[in-house]
Amino acid sequence: MEASCPLASEAVGQMAGKKVIAVKDWTCGMSDEIGRVVLTINPTEGEPILVLMTILQAAKMAQELRSPKRVSLLSPR
C-alpha cells in the first residue's frame, strides 16, 4: 500500500512492524475535493488515526477484508 500522506506513512510503517491496536470504531468516506478515500480509525486508547488512500487502494483493502488470509497467532516452536 502506497502512502499518500505522512499520517498514512506512519500507519503503514506500524502495520509492517505488526503493531496491533484495539479499535473502538471506524468511519470511511470519500473526499471529492482531493479524490481520496478517508479512513478514520478510533482506537480504544489514544488519538484517532487518519489514513488517506486512493479508490483502488480502498478496493484492495475491502477485498482483503472479505477474504482474509489465515495467519498463525503463535510462533512455531
C-alpha positions as CSV (number, residue, x, y, z in Angstrom):
1,M,0.0,0.0,0.0
2,E,1.5,3.3,-1.0
3,A,1.1,6.1,1.5
4,S,-0.1,9.4,0.2
5,C,0.4,11.5,3.4
6,P,2.6,11.5,6.4
7,L,-0.1,10.0,8.7
8,A,-0.6,7.2,6.2
9,S,3.1,6.6,6.1
10,E,3.2,6.2,9.8
11,A,0.2,3.8,9.8
12,V,1.8,1.7,7.0
13,G,5.1,1.5,8.9
14,Q,3.3,0.4,12.0
15,M,1.4,-2.3,10.1
16,A,4.7,-3.5,8.6
17,G,6.0,-3.8,12.2
18,K,2.9,-5.8,13.0
19,K,1.7,-3.5,15.7
20,V,-1.8,-4.5,16.9
21,I,-4.3,-2.0,18.4
22,A,-7.8,-2.4,19.8
23,V,-10.3,-0.5,17.6
24,K,-13.4,1.0,19.1
25,D,-14.9,2.1,15.8
26,W,-14.0,3.4,12.4
27,T,-15.5,5.5,9.6
28,C,-14.8,5.8,5.9
29,G,-15.7,8.4,3.4
30,M,-14.9,9.9,0.0
31,S,-13.4,13.3,-0.3
32,D,-14.4,14.8,-3.7
33,E,-12.1,17.7,-3.3
34,I,-8.9,15.6,-3.1
35,G,-10.3,12.4,-4.8
36,R,-9.2,10.2,-2.0
37,V,-10.9,7.8,0.5
38,V,-10.5,8.9,4.1
39,L,-10.4,6.2,6.7
40,T,-10.6,7.3,10.4
41,I,-9.8,4.7,13.0
42,N,-10.7,5.3,16.6
43,P,-8.6,3.1,18.9
44,T,-9.7,2.3,22.4
45,E,-6.7,4.2,23.6
46,G,-5.1,7.3,22.1
47,E,-5.9,9.7,19.3
48,P,-7.8,8.9,16.1
49,I,-5.7,7.7,13.1
50,L,-6.4,9.2,9.7
51,V,-5.4,7.4,6.5
52,L,-5.8,8.8,3.0
53,M,-5.8,6.3,0.1
54,T,-6.8,6.1,-3.5
55,I,-10.1,4.4,-4.5
56,L,-8.0,1.4,-5.9
57,Q,-6.2,1.0,-2.5
58,A,-9.5,1.1,-0.7
59,A,-11.0,-1.5,-3.0
60,K,-8.0,-3.8,-2.5
61,M,-8.3,-3.4,1.3
62,A,-12.1,-4.2,1.1
63,Q,-11.2,-7.3,-0.9
64,E,-8.7,-8.4,1.7
65,L,-11.2,-7.8,4.5
66,R,-13.8,-10.0,2.7
67,S,-11.4,-12.9,2.3
68,P,-8.6,-12.6,5.0
69,K,-5.6,-14.8,4.9
70,R,-5.1,-17.2,7.8
71,V,-2.2,-16.4,10.0
72,S,-0.8,-18.1,13.0
73,L,-1.0,-16.2,16.2
74,L,1.5,-18.4,17.9
75,S,5.1,-18.6,16.7
76,P,6.2,-22.0,15.6
77,R,8.5,-23.9,18.0
